Amino acid sequence: MMKCFIYLLTIGMMCSCGSASGPGSVKVSERRILVNDAPYLITGICYHPVPKGSSDRNFQGLEKDLALMEEAGVNTIRVYGPIDDKTVLDKIHAAGMKVIIGFGYNQGEHFDILSGTFIDYVNTYKSHPAILMWELGNEYNYHPQWFEDDIKNWYTALNNAAELIHQNDPSHPVTTAHGELPDELALSLCPDVDVWGMNVYRWDDPEEIFKEWARVSDKPMYLSEAGADSFMTAAMHGYKKGENEKAQARATERILKGIFRHSDICSGVAIFSFTDGWWKAGSPDTQDPGGSAPNSGGVPYDGAANEEYWGIVDIDRNKKKVFDVVKEQYEEQQESRK
């Protein structure tokens, strides 16, 4: 597989397609992401719509979801796998939003990094106006066991993939969703990553990470995941045990305010997530507490990542209390930049 990927990388370097400028161009300049040469602040949402009783992503309810996202002030959708449907991308663009397309490492040769087939997707959709960035991997630094117990293998594959994208599509930056702050090894082995995304769960106060990032890099960054769930595993910090939308709303408000106080360093956030995911911790027919995620002890306010309770809307698209918090914070940022 590695020989195959190196061959694809070589072929990709022989052809440079597209232009780094022109309508819809996205680039980076110092710490900024620029769209059509104007600074772009991500007021985003992580989106993986799975219906009740299923574990598969489904875009049948896209129009209703986009209407809710538009109401909430979302300008960017982050997805964990490629959307191989131009109609879906067209609808996202028509709603005035952009999308960060994520690629996995080993997805059975379906637009994945291991086989090199991800570049087929890039070349197919790189001219679509909905594309903001290409994102390689999702907190893989927490899983060295996927890479022969040597995380350097992942960073090498990540940088090779970023280089191949640059050769084929100079009009969109390459990012990755790293778990927490990248260390010296990650930064040194991945010079071709243009924007560092970070999944950050530091209770309800992420502000220190922006100072930490400023000390180690002058590249753009954004929070590829941040937020809180709406279930308290135990009564803590004045919040009752059980479903607790108040705790989620309060934590998210504090997180977003902390992020936007550092917009000189941070290019925005994709709140996790748009809708509750009933498929993640138990039967997909019911909403179950529980589930776990790497490095999730910082989840407010109980230190437990109840994986099925993270939506700003529930699975029936009823708004939770946090919806209005996101709407207020996102609209405030957008108004201040007009």
N, C-alpha and C positions, 0 to 999 in steps of 0.2 A: 504493500500500500504506500509506503513512504517513497519508493522508487517512482510509483505512478504520480504522486503529488509533486515530486521534484521535476518530472517531465512536464507536467502541466504548468508549473511555475516557469520553466524555461520557455515553453511555447508562448505563455502569456507575455513574457518580457519582450518577445519579438514583435508584438503588435500593440500599439498604443491607440486606443479608441476613444473618441469623444474629445471634449474640450473642457478646460478648467474654468472657462468663463462662459457667459451667455445666460439667457433666461433660465431661471431655476437653479443656477449654479450655487453649490454649497461649498464653502471652504473654511479654513481656519486662519486666523491672524492673531498672533500672540495668544492671549487667553480667550479669545472670542471665537464663537461659531458665527459665520456670516452667511446669510441667504440673500442673494442678489446684492452683495456688498453691505448689507445692513446687519447690525448685531441681532442675533436670534436667541431669545431666552426660552428654554423649554418649559412650558407649563403642561406637563405630560401625564399620561396614565399608562400603566401596564395592562395589557389586554389579552386575555386568553379565554374566549367565551366557550364554555362547555355546558350544554343543557343538562337538566335533571336526568338521572338515569344513564348518563353516558360518561365516557372518559376522553372523548374526542372533540377537538375544537370544531366549532360550527358557526358560520357567519350568517345564518338565516335571519337573525334578529338585528342585523347590522344597522338598518335605517333607524330603528328606535334607539339603539345604543349611541349612534353618532349624534342624534338629536339631544340626548342626555349629556354627552360629552361636550357638545357645543354650548349647551346651557351652563355647564360647569366651568367654561373658559379653557377647556383643553385645546391646545394647538398641536400636540404631538402624541402619537400612539406608539408605544413600544411593544412589539410582538416577539415571542420567543422562537418562532420558526417562520420560514418564508411564506408569504401569501402568494401562491401560484395561481392567481385569478385576477386578471386585469380589471374585471368588473368591480371587485372589492376595492382595489386601489383607486379606481376612478371615483367611486363613491366617497372614499376618504378625502381625495383631492377636492371633489365638489363641495364637501363640507368645510373646506378651508383648513384642513389639517395635513400634517406630514406624518410619516411613519419611519420608525427605526426598525429595520429588518434584522432579526437575529438568525444566526446560523449555529447549529450544533456541531460537535466534533464527529461523532459517529452515529449517523442516522440511516444506516443501511444503504449508503450511497445515494440518498435522496437529498441533493443539494447540501451535502455535508462537507466538512473541512477535511476529514480523513481521506476521502476519495478524490477530493478536488472538484467535485461536481457543483459546489457552491458558486464557482465562477460562471457556470452556465446560467444560473439564475441572475447573477449580477449583469451579465451581458444581455440578457433578455429584457430586464426591467430598468436598466440604468438611466434610460431617457424618460422614465415616468416622472411626472412633476410631483408626485406624492412622496418620493424618496428623500429622506433627510440624511441618514447615515446607514452604513453597513456595520452590524455589531457581531463580533466573533466570540462565541462562548458566553456562558452565564455562571459566574463565580466558580470556574473550574479550579482555581487555586486551592479550593477546599477539598479537592478530590485527586490527589496525586496517584491514587490506586488505579485511576483510569489511564494513566500514562506510565505504566511499568514502574510505579512508585518513585518516579523522578519528575518533578514538576517542570524541570527544564525542558523536557520533551514537549510539554504543552506550550510553553513560551516560544519555543522554536517554531512549532507548527503555527502558532498565532501570528508571529512576525512574518513567516513565509506567506501566509494567507493574506495578510495586510499588504505585503509587497505586490502580490499578484493582483489584488484589487486595484492598487494604484496604477499598475501597468495597463489595466483594462478600462478603468473608470476614474479619470482624474477629477471628475466633477462632484464627487461625494467623499467626505471623510470616512475613515475607518475608526471604529471604536470597539471597546470590549466592556463587558459588565464584570468587573473584578469584585471579589468579595473583600470589602473594606479597602484600606489604603494600600496601594501597590508598594512592595518593598524594593530594595535596591536591585535584587536579582530580576524581578519582573521588568523594571524600567530599563535596565541595561540590556536585556535580551529582546526587548520589543520597541526599538526606536521607530518603527513604521506605524505604530498606533498613533493616530492623530489626536484623538479625544479619549480620555480615560473615564469610563463609566464606573461607578462604585455603588454596590449594594451596601447600604449603611444603616445599621440599627443600633443607635446609641441612646436608648431610652427616648426622651422627647427633646434632646438637645444635640444636634449634629455639628454644632458650630466649630468645634475644635479641629475637625478634619480639614476644614478649609485652610486653616493656618498651617496644619501639617503638610498639606499638599503644596502650598506656596513655598515651603522650605525645600522641597525636593524636585519640583518641576515647574516649568513656565508654560506648559501645554494647557489647553482647555480641559475642563472636567465637568461632569454632571453627576447627579445621584440617579443611577439607573433603577434603584429601588429605595424607597423610604416609606414610612407610614406606621400604622398600628392596626391591630385586629379588634373586632367588636365582641370579644368573649374574654371574660376574666376567669381564669382557672381557680383563683382564690380571691377572697375579699382582701384588698390591699390598697394602701394609699388613698383611702376614702372612697373606693369604688367597690360596688357590690359584686359578689360572685355570680357568674352566669353571663348571659348576653348583656352587653353593656355598651350601647352606642355612645353614651356620654363620655366614657373613657377614651374611645377611639377618636371622637371628635376633638376632645381637649388635647390629646397627644398630637394629633395631626396639625392642629392649629399652631402649636408651639414649634413643631418641626418645620413647617412651611415658613413661618416667620423667621426662624433661625437661618434657613437656607437663603431667603431673599435678602437678608441683611448682608449677605456676602456675594452679591451678584457680580462684583468685580473679579471674583475668583471662580465662582460656580455658575455654569451656564444653564442651571435649572434642575428639574427633577421630573421623574416619572413615578408618580405615587403608585404604590402597590396596594390594591389593584382596583380595576373597574367593578368587577362583579365577584360575589362569593363563588367559590369553587367547591361544589359538593363532592367532587371526585377524588379529593386529595387525602382524606384521612379515614374514610370508612366507606359505607355503602354509598354509591352515587345517587341512590334514591332518597337519601336523607341527609340532613346537615348534622355533622358529627363534630364535637370538640376533639381536640387532640391533634396529633401530627407534629412533626418537628422539622427544623431546617438548620443547616450549619450556622454556627456562630450567632444563634438567635437569642441568646440570653439577655440581650439588650432590648428586647421587644417590650414596649410599655403596655400596661403598668404591672405586669405579673411575670415578665421574663419568659413567657410561654407563647410560642408561635402556633396558635390555633388556626391551622392552615385553611379551614373552610370558612373563615369569618373576616376576610380581608377587604371585601368589596366596599366601595362608596355607595353602591346599590346592592340590594340582595339579588338572589338568583331570578326573582320575578320582576326585577328592575324597579322595585320600590326604593325610593331614596332613603338612605340612612341619615342620621344627624350630621355625619361627616361631609355629606354631599354639599351642604350649604357652606361649610367651612372652606372646602376646596374652592368652591365657586367664588366666595368673597376674596380669598387670597389670590387666586389666579386673575380675576378681573381687575383687582387693584394693581397688579403688576403690569397687565396689558395697558391699562389706562395711563399709567405713569410713563409708558414708553411711546405714547402717541405724539 
